[in-house]
Amino acid sequence: MTILDERLDATFAALADPTRRAILARLATGDATVNELAEPFDMTLPGVSKHLKVLEQCGLISRTRRAQFRPCHLERERLDAAADWIETNRRIWAQRFDKLEAHLRDIQDTSHG
Amino acid sequence: MAELTYTRVFDAPRELVFRCMLEPEHLTHFWGPAGTSAPLDGITVDPRPGGVFETVMINDADGGSYAMCAVYTEIVPPERIVWTEPGTGMITTSTFTDLGGTRTEVRIHQADVPDSFRSPEDQARFLTSLDRFAAHLETLVP
């Protein structure tokens, strides 16, 4: 159903930025340090750190404390929750459209005889 | 800002498809997704900017219900209908495009309501519509 709770709201807001999506795509292939993440982008380390903070705050990534470089880790669960919501919403409209299609057929058949 | 778009082409004239999206007598036939129904007496349509658009979807299996309360912000027959759901912060735009013959494309675009839309007036209007909805529900329960 169309319920955007606060957590999903924050997730979608974080996903709305292309750089952050690229960072997530990179992390999907494995953990990475800030330096490694900054490399493909023409960005300063503080710039990348700012994006990482947004991703961390909404729970899309976590950063381990064990190593000096604090590698970033993708939290798939949160990403899945966002994907689930989109899928549910998509299905609702697909099913509505199916029913509307049948309804339009019915009323046009009737009106034509 | 999250955005989602759903498109479908229907074999029917645009005016008719537009009316289906705006008239309770039609909405009741398709508003509830599979496994649910949207009873006519649970649909309120006040087709003008600021007017309410309310539906109740009933789960056929367990009788559970889900209410949607929205407010129209734009109605341009037979081209466009826009409503917002102040409770969820969602803005839904339905666009109807005449593809010639009797084919019509319906495009549903959903996005978060910009913060500027979440004015005190919007909130008040939403609460009023909720009150009306509650009163409407009371008339249904003996």
Boltz contact constraints between the chains, C-beta under 6 A:
constraints:
  - contact:
      token1: [A, 1]
      token2: [B, 66]
      max_distance: 6.0
  - contact:
      token1: [A, 2]
      token2: [B, 88]
      max_distance: 6.0
  - contact:
      token1: [A, 2]
      token2: [B, 90]
      max_distance: 6.0
  - contact:
      token1: [A, 3]
      token2: [B, 88]
      max_distance: 6.0
  - contact:
      token1: [A, 4]
      token2: [B, 88]
      max_distance: 6.0
  - contact:
      token1: [A, 4]
      token2: [B, 89]
      max_distance: 6.0
  - contact:
      token1: [A, 12]
      token2: [B, 2]
      max_distance: 6.0
  - contact:
      token1: [A, 16]
      token2: [B, 1]
      max_distance: 6.0
  - contact:
      token1: [A, 92]
      token2: [B, 33]
      max_distance: 6.0
  - contact:
      token1: [A, 93]
      token2: [B, 6]
      max_distance: 6.0
  - contact:
      token1: [A, 93]
      token2: [B, 108]
      max_distance: 6.0
  - contact:
      token1: [A, 95]
      token2: [B, 33]
      max_distance: 6.0
  - contact:
      token1: [A, 95]
      token2: [B, 34]
      max_distance: 6.0
  - contact:
      token1: [A, 96]
      token2: [B, 30]
      max_distance: 6.0
  - contact:
      token1: [A, 96]
      token2: [B, 33]
      max_distance: 6.0
  - contact:
      token1: [A, 97]
      token2: [B, 8]
      max_distance: 6.0
  - contact:
      token1: [A, 99]
      token2: [B, 30]
      max_distance: 6.0
  - contact:
      token1: [A, 100]
      token2: [B, 30]
      max_distance: 6.0
  - contact:
      token1: [A, 103]
      token2: [B, 29]
      max_distance: 6.0
  - contact:
      token1: [A, 103]
      token2: [B, 30]
      max_distance: 6.0
  - contact:
      token1: [A, 104]
      token2: [B, 10]
      max_distance: 6.0
  - contact:
      token1: [A, 104]
      token2: [B, 12]
      max_distance: 6.0
